[in-house]
């Protein structure tokens, strides 16, 4: 095994260990807080799954949106909201002291930090642009089977001193004027 492969394997093991333990602590705190506030046990577990897995899913969604050049603002706000819910459950279950709150926040913060590091470590694939150009063919005009109409009589030029709304009877070429 090369040094890079060994290092990657160790990183993966650390990631799995911290993720498993932090996830278990976060799931347990969300569950326990839900049950302590009147929810049945199964709903406590449903809340834990929803809160903790949404944070992971939203991180993956942000990565996919960035890769595709789509906006991530709303998904980012949701990620922060679910991370804060997880963190609030951790702290609410802690001993009411500064150190109790800090120690209780460690699993949630470690888990979120791991998700952030993992999602930002691999380079996102750039948006693929299409390199082909579309060609539009201009249709050939139809063959001139019909000869253009030519006037048979020359048109007389009338001086431009005619007052408006006055129709002169000697202008047969003017169409559409009521006499």
N, C-alpha and C positions, 0 to 999 in steps of 0.2 A: 504494500500500500504506500502511496506517496504521502508526503507530509500534508498536502492540501486535502486529500481524501480523509486522512485521520482527523485533521482539524475540523472538517465539515461534519464528520460523524460525531465528534465530541460536542460540537455546537448543537447538533440535532438532539443528542441525549440531554444536554442541559436545558434546551428549549422544552422538550417533552416533560422533563422532571418539574421544572418551574411552572410550566403551563398546567400540568396535572394538579400540582399542589395548590397553586393560586386559584385555579378554577374550582377545585373542591372547596376551598375556604370561602370563595365568593358565592358559590352555589349554596353552601350551608348557611352563610349569613343572610342571604336574601330569603331562603326558605324559612329560617328561624324567625326572622323579623316579620314575615307574612303571617306565620302561625301565631306569633305573639300578639298580633293585632287582629285576630279573629278569623283568619282564613283556614279552611281545612288543610290537612297535610298535603294532599295531592295538588291543591291550588298553590300552596307554598312552593312545591317543586316546579309547577308550571311557571310561576313567576320567576323562579331562579333560572330556568331554561330560557325564558323570553329575554330577561335582562342581560344575562351573560352571553348568550349566543348572538343576540342582536349586535352587541359591540363587535364581535368577531366578523359577523356578516357585513356590517356597515364598513368596516375596514377593508374587506375584500371588494366591496362595491365601489368604494372610493378609488381603489387601485384600478379596477376595470374601467371606470369612467375616465380616469386620467389617461389610460392607455388609448381609449377611443376618442379623446378630445371633447368629452361631454362635461358639463358643469358639475361641480362636486359640493357646492355651497350647502344645499339643504341636507344632503347626506352627511356632511361634516357636522352640521348642527345636531342632527339626530345621534351621531356617534358621541358627541360630547354629552348630550342629555343622558344616554344610556350608561356612559362611563360614570357620570355623576350619580346616577341611581345606584349603581354597584358600589361606588365609594361610600355613599350615604348609608347603605345597608351595613357595610363593614364597620363604619364609625358608630352607627347606632347600637350595634351589638357589643361595643367595647366598654371597658371600665371607664366611667366618666372622669377621666383625667387627661392631661395633655399627652403623656406617654401611652396611655391606653388607646387614645385615638390614633396616634402616629403608628403604633404597632399594628393596630387593626387595619389601617389603610395600606400597609405594605403588600399583602397579597394582591389586592385590586390594582394598585399602582404598578407592581411588578408585572402582572399579567398584561395590563394595557401597554406598558413599555415594551414588552416582548412582541406584542402584536404590531406595534408601531415599527419596531426595528425590523421584524421579519418582512412586513409589507413594504418597507422603504428600502430594504437592502438590495433586492434584485432590481435591475433596471427595467423600467416599464418600456414596453415595445413602442416605438414611435408610430404615430398615425400613418397608415399607408395611404399615399396619394395615388390616384390613377395617372398613369403616364401616357395612356393612349389619347389621341385626339380624334374627335369625331369628324368625319368628313360629310359634308352636305353637297349633294350634286344638284346643280341647277338644271332643271329640265330644259331640253331643247325646245325652242318655239315651234309650233306646228308649221308644217309646210304651207306656204301661202297659196292655197287653192282659190281663194277669193280675192279678186282685185279690189283695191281701195276705191271708194266712191269719190268721184271727182265732180266738182260743180260744173254744170253745163253752161251757166251764164256767169259772167263776171259780176262780182258784187260791187255796187256803186258805193263810193265813199261819200258820206253825208257830213257836212260841217258840224262841228261840235257846239254850235251856238243854239241848240234847241233847248228851250226852257224845260224844266222838269215837268213830268206828267202830261206832256203834250205829245201825242202820237201823230206822226206825219203819215198821210195815206200812201205816199210813194215809197214806203219801206216794207216791201213784202217779205224781206228776209228776217224781220224781227218776229219771233215766235212768242206767243204767250201774253201778248199785250191785248187787253180788251179795248175795242174802239168804241 
